[in-house]
Amino acid sequence: MKVSEVGFGASSLGGVFHSFDEGRGIEAVMAAVDAGINIIDVSPYYGHYKAEQVLGKALKQIPRDKYYLSTKVGRYGENGQNTWDYSARRAKESVYESMERLNIDYIDLINVHDIEFQGRMEGGLQKVVDETLPALHELKREGIVGHVGCTDLQLENLQWVIEHSPSGTIESVMNFCHYCLCDDKLADFLDFFEQNGVGVLSASPFSMGLLTERGVPDWHPAPQPLVEACKRAAEHCRKKGYPIEKLAMQYACSNERIASTVFSTTRAENLQKNLGYLDEPMDETLVQEVKDIIGNQQRVSWQNT
């Protein structure tokens, strides 16, 4: 798949970050495709199925050859409670359920979602290798899905599963919050992914709200010293008349070895504003100033929750 530099993340359509108007969210999807974005990423987990449902309403109005659709298996939720199931049976069921919610009959990229949760359960990551991925490749052979990948916050988990799977099993990875102004750890793994023929998608250029003037949602798992450091960086950028969102977007999209950078919004005007930032040169001096302000909180990550 030859994907656009920026991908549309549909997590916001599940109300993950804040409440939104569904009609405007659908307009944002339409605006993304009109702007040339050709990869849309979603998951059953986002909003506990809501994101796929809302996105499906938008996709009814968009020609199928205008986009690649990426969704996931393994992480779900019911009645406000998170659930996980990486079994082969549930993975296959989930694919068909997603297609129904999304109003499509083919998934371009199916991912095993946040594999670290299986790593904490019986069978560990080996279950992803032995059960989840083979089930998805069965669907690939049947023509139901086009490509198979994995997502996780922890880069080491992605590397482990690739190393313990037959060559070519994992065709792409999506990692989040690790190629942004406060954490560029993904750069350390690019050689490994390339050597194994694995495409790389990076998500959350704003580090789930850390690198915004709005700040983080209450549920954000980042440690407080990192939150405070990013607040100081955002204030510094504001005083310079250069929104931290602008710098964050430019920085996250500056590495040509990353196929696409996925970010999420429910507002068409916000989408267009962020795409517009990429038409301007990045202030390299300000990048260094922000990194200095974040200081010893650089590359401080957290456990997925």
C-alpha positions in Angstrom: 0.0 0.0 0.0 1.3 3.4 -0.9 -0.1 5.5 1.9 -0.4 9.3 2.4 2.1 11.2 4.6 -0.7 11.8 7.1 -3.3 9.2 8.1 -6.7 9.9 9.6 -7.2 8.3 13.0 -10.8 7.7 13.9 -10.3 7.2 17.6 -11.9 10.6 18.3 -15.1 9.4 16.6 -15.5 7.2 19.6 -15.4 10.1 22.0 -12.1 9.0 23.3 -10.6 12.4 23.9 -13.8 14.5 24.4 -17.4 14.7 23.4 -18.2 15.6 19.8 -20.9 16.3 17.3 -21.4 13.2 15.1 -22.3 15.1 12.0 -19.1 17.2 12.3 -17.1 14.1 12.8 -18.4 12.6 9.6 -17.6 15.8 7.8 -14.0 15.5 9.1 -13.7 12.1 7.5 -14.9 13.4 4.2 -12.6 16.4 4.5 -9.6 14.1 5.1 -10.3 12.0 2.0 -10.9 15.2 0.0 -7.5 16.5 1.2 -5.7 13.4 -0.2 -5.5 11.4 3.0 -5.8 7.8 1.9 -5.4 5.7 5.1 -8.0 5.6 7.8 -7.3 3.8 11.1 -9.9 2.7 13.6 -10.5 -0.1 16.2 -13.5 -1.8 17.8 -12.1 -0.6 21.1 -12.4 3.1 20.3 -15.6 4.2 22.1 -16.4 0.5 22.5 -17.5 0.1 18.9 -18.8 3.7 18.5 -15.9 4.9 16.4 -16.4 2.1 13.8 -20.1 2.8 13.8 -19.7 6.5 13.1 -16.9 5.9 10.6 -19.2 3.4 8.8 -21.7 6.2 8.3 -19.1 8.3 6.6 -17.7 5.5 4.5 -21.1 4.9 3.0 -20.5 8.3 1.2 -17.0 7.7 0.0 -15.9 5.6 -3.0 -14.1 2.5 -1.8 -11.1 3.1 -4.0 -10.4 6.4 -2.3 -9.0 5.0 1.0 -7.3 2.1 2.7 -9.0 1.0 5.9 -7.1 -0.2 8.9 -8.8 -1.7 11.9 -7.9 -4.1 14.7 -8.7 -7.2 16.7 -7.9 -8.2 20.3 -9.1 -5.2 22.3 -12.7 -4.5 22.9 -15.2 -3.2 25.5 -18.7 -3.6 26.8 -20.8 -1.4 29.1 -17.9 0.9 29.8 -15.6 -2.0 30.7 -12.4 -2.8 28.7 -12.1 -6.4 27.5 -9.4 -8.4 25.7 -9.5 -11.6 23.7 -6.7 -12.6 21.3 -8.0 -16.0 20.5 -8.2 -17.1 16.9 -12.0 -17.6 17.1 -12.6 -14.1 18.4 -10.2 -12.5 16.0 -12.0 -13.9 13.0 -15.4 -13.0 14.5 -14.2 -9.5 15.1 -13.1 -8.9 11.5 -16.6 -9.7 10.2 -18.2 -7.6 12.9 -16.0 -4.7 12.0 -16.8 -5.0 8.3 -20.5 -4.8 9.2 -20.2 -1.7 11.4 -17.9 -0.1 8.8 -20.2 -0.9 5.8 -17.3 -2.5 3.8 -16.6 -6.0 2.5 -12.8 -5.9 2.6 -10.3 -4.7 5.2 -7.0 -3.5 3.7 -5.0 -3.8 6.9 -5.9 -5.8 10.0 -3.9 -5.3 13.1 -3.5 -7.2 16.4 -4.3 -4.3 18.8 -2.0 -3.4 21.7 -0.3 -6.7 22.0 1.1 -5.9 25.5 -2.2 -6.8 27.0 -1.9 -10.4 25.8 1.6 -10.2 27.1 0.2 -9.9 30.6 -2.2 -12.8 30.2 -1.9 -16.5 30.0 0.1 -17.6 27.0 1.9 -14.2 26.8 3.0 -12.8 23.5 3.5 -16.3 22.2 -0.3 -16.6 21.8 -0.2 -13.7 19.3 2.4 -15.6 17.3 0.7 -19.0 17.6 -2.9 -18.1 17.4 -3.9 -14.5 16.6 -1.6 -13.9 13.6 -2.3 -17.3 11.9 -6.0 -16.6 12.2 -5.7 -13.3 10.4 -3.5 -14.8 7.7 -6.2 -17.4 7.1 -8.5 -14.5 6.4 -5.9 -13.0 4.1 -5.7 -16.2 2.1 -9.5 -16.1 1.8 -9.3 -12.5 0.4 -11.1 -11.0 3.4 -8.2 -8.8 4.5 -5.3 -7.5 2.5 -2.4 -7.2 5.0 -1.6 -8.1 8.6 0.1 -6.0 11.2 0.5 -5.3 14.9 0.2 -2.3 17.1 1.6 -1.5 20.6 2.9 1.3 22.7 5.9 -0.8 23.7 8.4 -1.1 20.7 10.1 -4.0 22.4 6.9 -6.1 22.1 6.6 -5.4 18.4 10.2 -6.4 17.9 9.7 -9.6 19.9 6.7 -10.8 17.9 8.5 -10.1 14.6 11.5 -12.0 15.8 9.4 -15.0 16.9 7.1 -15.1 13.8 7.8 -16.6 10.3 9.3 -14.0 8.0 6.6 -11.9 6.3 3.9 -12.6 8.9 3.9 -9.0 10.2 3.8 -6.6 7.3 3.4 -3.4 9.2 3.5 -2.0 12.7 1.8 0.9 14.3 3.4 2.5 17.3 2.2 5.6 19.1 3.6 8.4 21.1 7.2 7.4 20.2 7.9 9.8 17.4 7.1 13.2 18.8 8.7 16.2 20.4 8.9 14.5 23.8 9.8 11.0 22.7 11.6 9.8 19.5 12.4 6.3 20.6 10.8 4.9 17.4 13.9 6.1 15.5 16.0 3.5 17.3 13.9 0.7 15.8 13.6 1.8 12.2 16.6 -0.2 11.0 15.1 -3.3 12.6 11.7 -2.8 11.0 13.2 -2.1 7.6 15.6 -5.1 7.7 12.5 -7.2 8.3 10.4 -5.7 5.5 8.0 -4.2 7.9 6.2 -0.9 7.1 6.0 1.7 9.9 3.0 3.8 10.9 3.4 6.3 13.7 0.4 7.5 15.6 -0.4 10.4 18.0 2.0 13.2 17.0 0.5 15.2 20.0 1.3 12.3 22.4 -2.4 11.9 23.3 -2.7 15.5 24.2 0.6 16.1 26.0 1.8 18.4 23.1 -1.3 20.6 22.9 -2.4 23.9 24.5 -5.6 22.1 25.7 -3.5 19.6 27.7 -4.1 16.0 28.5 -7.4 14.3 29.3 -7.9 13.2 32.9 -7.3 9.5 32.0 -3.9 10.2 30.4 -1.4 7.7 31.8 1.7 9.9 31.5 3.6 10.5 34.8 3.0 14.0 36.3 6.6 15.3 35.8 6.2 14.7 32.0 2.8 16.3 32.0 4.2 19.4 33.7 7.3 19.6 31.4 5.0 19.5 28.3 2.8 22.2 29.8 6.0 24.4 30.1 6.9 23.6 26.5 3.4 24.5 25.3 3.6 27.8 27.1 7.0 28.6 25.7 5.7 28.0 22.2 2.6 30.1 22.9 4.8 33.0 23.9 6.8 32.6 20.7 3.6 32.8 18.7 4.1 29.3 17.3 1.5 26.8 18.6 3.0 23.7 20.0 0.5 21.7 17.9 2.1 23.2 14.8 5.6 22.2 15.9 4.5 18.8 17.0 2.8 18.0 13.7 5.8 19.2 11.7 8.2 17.2 13.8 6.2 14.0 13.7 6.0 14.1 10.0 9.6 15.0 9.3 11.0 11.5 9.2 10.7 10.1 5.6 11.3 6.5 6.9 7.9 6.6 8.6 5.3 5.7 6.0 2.4 7.7 7.6 1.7 9.7 10.7 -1.8 9.1 12.0 -3.6 11.8 14.0 -7.2 12.1 15.1 -9.8 14.9 15.0 -13.5 15.3 14.7 -13.4 18.8 13.1 -12.7 19.4 9.5 -11.3 22.8 10.2 -8.8 21.3 12.7 -7.8 18.8 10.1 -7.1 21.4 7.5 -5.2 23.6 9.9 -2.9 20.7 10.9 -2.3 19.8 7.2 -1.5 23.4 6.5 1.2 23.3 9.1 3.1 20.8 6.9 3.3 23.3 4.1 5.5 25.6 6.2 9.2 25.0 7.2 9.7 23.7 10.7 11.5 26.0 13.2 14.5 23.8 14.1 15.7 26.2 16.8 12.3 26.0 18.5 12.4 22.2 18.3 15.7 22.2 20.3 14.3 24.7 22.8 11.2 22.5 23.4 13.4 19.5 23.8 15.6 21.4 26.3 12.5 22.4 28.3 11.2 18.8 28.4 14.7 17.9 29.5 15.1 14.7 31.5 11.5 13.8 30.8 12.5 13.1 27.2 11.6 9.4 26.3 9.8 9.0 29.6 7.0 6.7 28.6 4.3 4.8 30.5 2.5 1.5 30.6 -0.6 1.2 28.4 -3.9 1.0 30.5 
